[in-house]
Amino acid sequence: MKNTSTENTKEYDVIIVGAGMVGATLACALAKSNLHIALLDARCPEFEWPDEGYDIRVSAITRASQNLLDELQVWPFIEAQRLSPYREMQVWDASGNGHVHFDSAELGEPDLGHIIENRVIVKALHQRLAELDNVSLLCPIEMKKLEIGEDHVRLTLADGTLIQGKLIVAADGGRSWVRTQAGTGIHGWEYDQSALVTWVKTERHHQETAWQRFQPDGPLAFLPLTDGHSSIVWSTSHEHAKALAALDESAFAEELAASFEHRLGAIEKVGPRAVFPLRYFETLHYIRPRLALVGDAAHMMHPLAGQGVNLGMADAASLAEVLLEAHGKHRDPGSYSVLRRYERWRRADNRAMLFSMDSFKLLFSSRSQFVRWLRNTGLNMTDRITPLKHAFMQRALGR
């Protein structure tokens, strides 16, 4: 991969804005062609960090995403760093006796997925990109103007550099600058919850299990990391999340352990904490001529199932397949007729997942006695009905 400093004008076939997990995945997937690809970001990815501690942002990578990363020759770079398989899942309702236990052994599978730090995934993707010669990384850059013409798209950078191509892809996250500049609207809302994220060391080992307790204010998840550590995603009210972040380490550890019913014993160590407000939205259009949106730039949902990055990687894989096929047939990669196939392909799958996660959020946030009975009954039935349980596990694998 070329790390290109800005010059006067640069010509590319595809411009990808956002060098994170989804944008870098798309660049890797397109790099098997002779397309000239620019990968832009306001910040350069970090590849060095202290040996102690973990990234507070992690992703639950499904088997489908693992297979994609393996096909792109990225997975070995992840394995060379660190990753944590989860072989079981324990899910229960704090307001009743509803409980379901998923075990990969029931499907004859080695695991249900892997918990991987976001920075590890990004570094692995860029290690693979460094082996390729048709992707140019331009960072850090500041974008000033976006022009979408009939036969080209042009970015003007703060230093006056022009970046021109046939297609621009917005992979720059939920607050996408590209989406805003293009005037692409969204449909969605702010949730009444924020997510507090951190990592902890618990008294008892997590048993390579992903644990999730549904509470009235939101789900609390303990996700397995290496050496018995766990990643925490605690979705709760905005006020409670801020209060939790303000507690000293000892007080926070006590409240976290109590909210988790001390399933893994005392909290012995706590990492840095951060709070993120939660949103739900989907763009009104995934494409327009010369523009495509992928990942969080196109859709965001509640993190209760940890599927956001997997949807984004599926977007990247689908868009890459569409563009590579068009390129093989000498078709314009930025044309509406080419991009429309990507939109039709991904919108249906994404909408089903978005709707499911929003419905689960509403179901488990309800304080209605009837709804409480309904969800507890549903969890227990899922635990007892083997075909239904296996169907959920297959979904968790990304199949």
Long-range contacts (C-beta under 8 A, 24 or more apart in sequence): 1-39, 1-126, 1-129, 1-130, 1-131, 1-132, 1-133, 1-135, 1-136, 1-137, 2-133, 2-135, 2-136, 2-137, 3-136, 3-137, 4-136, 4-137, 4-138, 6-138, 6-141, 6-157, 6-159, 6-161, 7-161, 8-160, 8-161, 8-162, 9-161, 9-162, 9-163, 9-164, 10-38, 10-136, 10-138, 10-161, 10-162, 10-163, 10-164, 11-36, 11-164, 11-165, 12-36, 12-37, 12-38, 12-136, 12-163, 12-164, 12-165, 13-37, 13-165, 13-166, 13-167, 13-327, 13-333, 14-38, 14-165, 14-166, 14-167, 14-168, 14-169, 14-323, 14-333, 15-40, 15-153, 15-155, 15-163, 15-165, 15-167, 15-168, 15-169, 16-40, 16-168, 16-169, 16-171, 17-41, 17-143, 17-155, 17-168, 17-169, 17-170, 17-171, 17-172, 17-177, 17-178, 18-170, 18-171, 18-172, 18-173, 18-176, 18-295, 18-297, 19-44, 19-45, 19-122, 19-126, 19-137, 19-139, 20-45, 20-118, 20-122, 20-171, 20-173, 21-59, 21-118, 21-121, 21-122, 21-125, 21-295, 21-309, 21-312, 21-313, 22-171, 22-294, 22-295, 22-296, 22-309, 22-312, 22-313, 22-315, 22-316, 23-169, 23-171, 23-172, 23-294, 23-295, 23-316, 24-122, 24-125, 24-126, 24-129, 25-68, 25-69, 25-72, 25-74, 25-125, 25-312, 25-313, 25-316, 25-317, 26-169, 26-171, 26-294, 26-316, 26-319, 26-320, 27-125, 27-129, 27-135, 28-72, 28-73, 28-74, 28-125, 28-128, 28-129, 28-132, 29-68, 29-72, 29-316, 29-317, 29-320, 29-321, 29-324, 30-135, 30-320, 30-323, 30-324, 31-129, 31-132, 31-134, 31-135, 32-324, 33-134, 33-324, 33-327, 34-134, 35-134, 35-323, 35-327, 35-333, 36-134, 36-136, 37-134, 37-135, 37-136, 38-135, 38-136, 38-138, 38-163, 38-165, 39-129, 39-135, 39-136, 39-137, 39-138, 40-138, 40-139, 40-141, 40-143, 40-155, 40-163, 41-137, 41-138, 41-139, 41-140, 41-141, 41-172, 42-139, 42-140, 42-141, 42-142, 42-143, 43-139, 43-140, 44-137, 44-139, 44-140, 45-122, 45-123, 45-126, 45-139, 46-119, 47-123, 47-126, 49-119, 53-199, 53-271, 53-272, 54-117, 54-199, 54-225, 54-229, 54-231, 54-271, 55-117, 55-118, 55-119, 55-120, 56-197, 56-198, 56-199, 56-231, 56-271, 56-272, 56-273, 56-274, 57-117, 57-118, 57-119, 57-197, 58-115, 58-116, 58-117, 58-118, 58-223, 58-225, 58-231, 59-115, 59-116, 59-118, 59-121, 59-306, 59-308, 59-309, 59-310, 60-86, 60-113, 60-114, 60-115, 60-210, 60-223, 60-305, 60-306, 60-307, 60-310, 61-113, 61-114, 61-115, 61-116, 61-121, 61-309, 61-310, 62-113, 62-307, 62-310, 62-396, 62-397, 62-398, 63-109, 63-113, 63-397, 63-398, 63-399, 64-310, 64-314, 64-397, 64-398, 64-399, 65-309, 65-310, 65-313, 65-314, 65-398, 66-113, 66-114, 68-313, 68-314, 68-317, 69-124, 69-313, 72-128, 73-128, 74-124, 74-125, 74-127, 74-128, 75-124, 77-123, 77-124, 77-125, 77-127, 77-128, 78-116, 78-120, 78-121, 78-124, 81-120, 81-123, 81-124, 82-117, 82-120, 82-226, 83-114, 83-115, 83-116, 83-120, 84-114, 84-115, 84-116, 84-208, 84-223, 84-224, 84-225, 84-226, 85-110, 85-111, 85-113, 85-114, 85-115, 85-208, 85-224, 86-111, 86-112, 86-113, 86-114, 86-115, 86-208, 86-209, 86-210, 86-223, 86-224, 87-111, 87-112, 87-208, 87-209, 88-112, 88-207, 88-208, 88-209, 88-210, 89-209, 89-210, 89-211, 89-212, 89-396, 90-209, 90-210, 90-211, 90-212, 90-263, 91-211, 91-212, 91-213, 91-214, 91-379, 92-212, 92-213, 92-214, 92-379, 93-213, 93-214, 93-364, 93-372, 93-375, 93-376, 93-379, 94-213, 94-214, 94-215, 94-216, 95-214, 95-215, 95-216, 95-372, 95-376, 96-372, 96-373, 96-375, 96-376, 97-376, 97-380, 98-375, 98-376, 98-377, 98-378, 98-379, 98-380, 99-379, 99-380, 99-383, 100-379, 100-380, 100-382, 100-383, 100-389, 100-392, 101-383, 102-389, 102-392, 102-393, 102-396, 104-393, 106-386, 106-389, 106-390, 106-393, 107-390, 107-393, 107-394, 107-397, 109-393, 109-397, 111-208, 112-210, 112-393, 112-396, 112-397, 113-396, 113-397, 113-398, 115-210, 115-223, 115-224, 115-225, 115-231, 117-225, 118-309, 121-309, 138-163, 143-177, 145-181, 146-178, 146-181, 146-182, 148-182, 148-288, 148-289, 148-290, 148-291, 149-290, 150-289, 151-332, 152-290, 152-334, 153-290, 153-291, 153-334, 165-334, 166-290, 166-332, 166-333, 166-334, 167-290, 167-291, 167-292, 167-323, 167-333, 167-334, 167-339, 168-290, 168-291, 168-292, 169-291, 169-292, 169-293, 169-294, 169-319, 170-291, 170-292, 170-293, 170-294, 170-297, 170-298, 171-294, 171-295, 171-297, 171-312, 171-316, 172-297, 173-295, 173-296, 173-297, 174-279, 174-281, 174-296, 174-297, 174-300, 176-293, 176-296, 176-297, 178-291, 178-293, 178-297, 179-283, 179-293, 179-297, 182-288, 182-291, 184-283, 184-284, 184-285, 184-288, 184-291, 184-293, 185-283, 185-284, 186-281, 186-282, 186-283, 186-284, 187-281, 187-282, 187-283, 187-284, 188-279, 188-280, 188-281, 188-282, 188-300, 189-279, 189-280, 189-281, 190-277, 190-278, 190-279, 191-277, 191-278, 191-279, 191-280, 191-302, 191-361, 192-237, 192-238, 193-217, 193-218, 193-235, 193-236, 193-237, 193-238, 193-241, 193-277, 193-278, 193-302, 194-235, 194-236, 194-237, 194-238, 194-241, 194-242, 194-275, 194-276, 194-277, 194-278, 195-233, 195-234, 195-235, 195-241, 195-275, 195-276, 195-278, 195-303, 196-232, 196-233, 196-234, 196-235, 196-236, 196-241, 196-244, 196-245, 196-273, 196-274, 196-275, 197-231, 197-232, 197-233, 197-234, 197-273, 197-274, 197-275, 197-276, 198-231, 198-232, 198-270, 198-271, 198-272, 198-273, 198-274, 199-225, 199-229, 199-230, 199-231, 199-232, 199-270, 199-271, 200-229, 200-230, 200-232, 200-253, 200-256, 200-267, 200-268, 200-269, 200-270, 200-271, 201-227, 201-228, 201-229, 201-230, 201-267, 201-268, 201-269, 202-228, 202-229, 202-230, 202-264, 202-265, 202-266, 202-267, 202-268, 203-264, 203-265, 203-266, 203-267, 203-268, 204-264, 204-265, 205-264, 206-230, 206-264, 211-260, 211-263, 211-264, 212-304, 213-259, 213-260, 213-261, 213-263, 214-364, 214-375, 215-259, 216-365, 216-367, 217-365, 218-304, 218-365, 219-304, 219-364, 220-259, 220-260, 221-304, 221-306, 222-260, 222-263, 222-264, 223-306, 230-264, 232-256, 233-303, 233-306, 234-259, 235-278, 235-302, 235-303, 235-304, 238-277, 241-275, 242-275, 244-273, 244-275, 245-273, 245-274, 245-275, 278-302, 278-303, 280-354, 280-358, 282-350, 282-351, 282-354, 285-343, 286-342, 286-343, 286-346, 286-347, 287-336, 287-339, 287-340, 287-342, 287-343, 288-336, 288-339, 289-334, 289-335, 289-336, 289-339, 290-334, 291-334, 291-339, 292-319, 292-339, 292-342, 294-319, 298-346, 298-350, 299-350, 299-354, 301-353, 301-354, 301-357, 301-358, 302-357, 302-358, 302-360, 302-361, 304-357, 304-360, 304-361, 304-364, 305-357, 305-360, 307-353, 307-357, 310-398, 311-349, 311-350, 311-353, 314-346, 314-349, 315-346, 315-350, 318-342, 318-345, 318-346, 319-346
